[in-house]
Amino acid sequence: MAAPVGTDEPRPARTAGDRYPTRVSNTPAFIDRAEPTVWGARASAGMFGAQELEAHERDGFVQVPGLLTADEIVEYQAELDRLAHDPEVRADERCIVEKASDEVRSIFEVHRISEAIGRLVRDERVLSRARQILGSDVYVHQSRINYKPGLGGGGFFWHSDFETWHAEDGMPGPRAVSCSISLTDNHAFNGCLMIMPGSHRTFVSCVGETPEDYHLTSLTEQEIGTPDPESISKLAQRHGIAMMTGDAGGATFFDSNCMHGSGDNITPYPRSNIFLVFNSVENACVAPYAAPRPRPAHIGARDHTPVR
C-alpha cells in the first residue's frame, strides 16, 4: 500500500489498474511489495541451494563467487575490449558513450551483437538460477555491458530498475532478476555496485513526468525515475548499504526492485561487467504505465520468446 514519505497519515488507495503507480504525483510514496521475491519451489531444479534462495528472499540479492573460470574471464575481457573499439559498434544506437570523456559507457542488446555473450545467456550456470528465482521460463528483457574505466568512469545514481521498466517499458510486476557478472575485481573504492538489503520489498514511487524519448538522455544521466533525497535517506536508515565487492568472474543476482547504485570511479582500476536481465514469460511487458510509448526494443525487449 502507498504512504506519502515523511507522514503518518492513512495510506491512500492505489491508482486503479496499477499496483505500482509512479511519475503521476508530485508527492513521492512508499508502496509495499505485493509479490514474492523467490517464485520457484525451494526444491526446484537449479544451481542455487536453499540457503542462497533464502538470502535472495531476505536481502533481494545473492552473490555467486567464481561463476566464470579463469579462462572464461580472459575470453570475455577480450570480447569487451573488442566491442568497445569496434567502429561499427560505436556507431550503433545500442552503444552509449560517457558525456564527458566520449568513452563507451554501455552497449545494449549485447547478447545479439556478441556470439560469446549470447552463449552466456543460455549457460545453465546463469539460466537455471534465473528460472529458480522466477519460477517459470524466462526471456531476456535487457542485456548490456557496463564499462567503468579508471579515472573517469561515471556512476549510476540510486534507483530501482523496476521503476523504470514499469514506467517506460510496461513491465507489470517485479518478477524479474538481474545478473551482473564481474570481469574486473570489484573493490569498495572503484565504483562497485551498492544495494540496500531488503529494499526490494518497498517500491518507491517517483515524482516527475516522463519526457518524450527520455531514453536518449537518461542512459547517460537519469533524473526522472530516481528517488528524492528523503526517500533514499529513509531506505538507507532502514536497510543500510551493502557493497558488492569480489574477484573477477563472480556474479550478483539481484531483484528488479532493489534500490541500488554505484559511485564514480576516480581510481586507476577499471570496473566492467556483463549485465543480463531475465523476466518471467508470465510477466511480459504491456503498454508503458508512465511514458508516451515503449523504449526501443534493444533497451526493453518486446520479444518474449523463452530462452532455451
RANORLIN-V508553 format. One record per pair of residues at least 12 apart in sequence whose ideal C-beta (glycine too) atoms are under 7 Angstrom apart, sorted by the first residue. I is the first residue (numbers start at 1). J is the second residue. If there is no record, write none. Layout:
I & J
I & J
This chain:
1 & 31
1 & 32
2 & 14
2 & 29
2 & 31
2 & 205
3 & 29
3 & 30
4 & 27
4 & 29
5 & 28
5 & 29
5 & 30
5 & 230
5 & 231
5 & 234
6 & 230
18 & 289
19 & 34
19 & 173
20 & 166
20 & 203
21 & 205
22 & 163
22 & 166
22 & 167
22 & 205
22 & 206
22 & 290
23 & 167
23 & 206
23 & 208
23 & 209
23 & 210
23 & 224
23 & 225
23 & 290
24 & 290
25 & 205
25 & 207
26 & 207
27 & 207
28 & 204
28 & 205
28 & 206
28 & 207
28 & 227
28 & 228
28 & 231
29 & 205
30 & 202
30 & 204
31 & 203
31 & 205
32 & 202
33 & 174
33 & 200
33 & 201
33 & 202
33 & 203
33 & 257
35 & 173
35 & 174
35 & 175
37 & 56
37 & 57
37 & 60
37 & 200
37 & 255
38 & 53
38 & 56
38 & 57
38 & 133
39 & 133
39 & 134
39 & 135
39 & 136
39 & 175
40 & 131
40 & 132
40 & 133
40 & 134
40 & 135
44 & 132
46 & 128
46 & 129
46 & 131
46 & 132
47 & 125
47 & 128
47 & 129
48 & 129
48 & 132
53 & 132
56 & 133
56 & 253
59 & 197
59 & 198
60 & 195
60 & 197
60 & 198
60 & 199
60 & 200
60 & 254
60 & 255
60 & 258
61 & 195
61 & 252
61 & 253
61 & 254
61 & 255
61 & 258
62 & 253
63 & 244
63 & 246
63 & 250
63 & 252
64 & 250
64 & 251
64 & 253
65 & 246
65 & 247
65 & 250
66 & 249
66 & 250
67 & 125
67 & 181
67 & 249
67 & 250
67 & 251
68 & 181
68 & 249
73 & 183
73 & 248
73 & 249
75 & 116
76 & 116
76 & 183
76 & 274
77 & 183
79 & 114
79 & 116
79 & 117
80 & 145
80 & 183
80 & 272
83 & 107
83 & 113
83 & 114
83 & 145
84 & 104
84 & 147
89 & 107
89 & 113
90 & 104
94 & 107
94 & 108
94 & 109
94 & 298
95 & 107
96 & 219
96 & 220
98 & 154
99 & 220
99 & 221
101 & 152
103 & 149
104 & 147
105 & 147
105 & 154
105 & 220
106 & 144
106 & 145
106 & 146
106 & 219
107 & 144
107 & 145
108 & 142
108 & 144
108 & 298
108 & 299
109 & 143
109 & 298
110 & 143
110 & 144
110 & 145
111 & 140
111 & 143
117 & 143
117 & 274
120 & 274
121 & 140
121 & 143
121 & 276
121 & 307
122 & 307
126 & 179
126 & 276
127 & 307
129 & 253
130 & 177
130 & 179
130 & 278
133 & 177
133 & 253
134 & 175
134 & 177
134 & 278
134 & 280
136 & 280
136 & 281
136 & 282
137 & 281
137 & 306
138 & 278
138 & 279
138 & 280
138 & 281
138 & 306
138 & 307
139 & 279
139 & 281
139 & 301
139 & 304
139 & 305
139 & 306
139 & 307
140 & 276
140 & 277
140 & 278
140 & 301
140 & 307
141 & 165
141 & 176
141 & 277
141 & 278
141 & 279
141 & 300
141 & 301
142 & 277
142 & 299
142 & 300
142 & 301
143 & 275
143 & 276
143 & 277
144 & 275
145 & 272
145 & 274
146 & 272
146 & 273
146 & 275
147 & 272
148 & 191
148 & 265
148 & 270
148 & 271
148 & 272
149 & 270
150 & 265
150 & 267
150 & 268
150 & 269
150 & 270
151 & 266
151 & 268
153 & 191
153 & 264
153 & 265
153 & 270
153 & 271
154 & 264
155 & 191
155 & 261
155 & 262
155 & 263
155 & 264
156 & 261
156 & 262
157 & 222
157 & 226
157 & 261
158 & 226
158 & 227
158 & 232
158 & 259
158 & 261
159 & 222
159 & 225
159 & 226
159 & 261
160 & 203
160 & 204
160 & 257
160 & 258
160 & 259
161 & 178
161 & 256
162 & 174
162 & 176
162 & 256
162 & 257
163 & 204
163 & 206
163 & 225
164 & 225
165 & 256
165 & 300
166 & 289
167 & 210
167 & 225
167 & 288
167 & 289
167 & 290
167 & 291
168 & 210
168 & 288
168 & 291
168 & 295
168 & 300
169 & 285
169 & 288
169 & 294
169 & 295
169 & 300
170 & 285
170 & 286
170 & 287
170 & 288
170 & 289
170 & 294
171 & 279
171 & 283
171 & 285
172 & 283
172 & 286
173 & 283
174 & 255
174 & 256
174 & 257
175 & 279
175 & 280
175 & 283
176 & 256
176 & 277
176 & 278
176 & 279
176 & 280
176 & 283
177 & 253
177 & 255
177 & 256
177 & 278
178 & 254
178 & 256
178 & 275
178 & 277
179 & 251
179 & 253
179 & 276
180 & 193
180 & 251
180 & 252
180 & 273
180 & 275
181 & 251
181 & 273
181 & 274
182 & 246
182 & 248
182 & 249
182 & 250
182 & 273
183 & 248
183 & 272
183 & 273
183 & 274
184 & 248
184 & 270
184 & 271
184 & 272
185 & 247
185 & 248
186 & 244
186 & 245
186 & 246
186 & 271
187 & 245
187 & 269
188 & 243
188 & 245
189 & 267
190 & 265
190 & 267
190 & 269
190 & 271
191 & 262
191 & 263
191 & 264
191 & 265
191 & 271
192 & 243
192 & 244
192 & 245
192 & 262
192 & 271
193 & 244
193 & 252
193 & 260
193 & 262
194 & 241
194 & 242
194 & 243
194 & 260
194 & 261
194 & 262
195 & 242
195 & 244
195 & 254
195 & 258
195 & 260
196 & 235
196 & 236
196 & 239
196 & 240
196 & 241
196 & 259
197 & 239
197 & 240
197 & 242
198 & 239
199 & 235
199 & 239
199 & 258
199 & 259
200 & 255
200 & 257
200 & 258
202 & 235
203 & 257
204 & 227
204 & 231
206 & 225
206 & 226
206 & 227
207 & 228
208 & 224
210 & 224
210 & 290
210 & 291
211 & 224
212 & 292
215 & 295
215 & 296
215 & 299
235 & 259
281 & 304
281 & 306
284 & 304
285 & 300
285 & 302
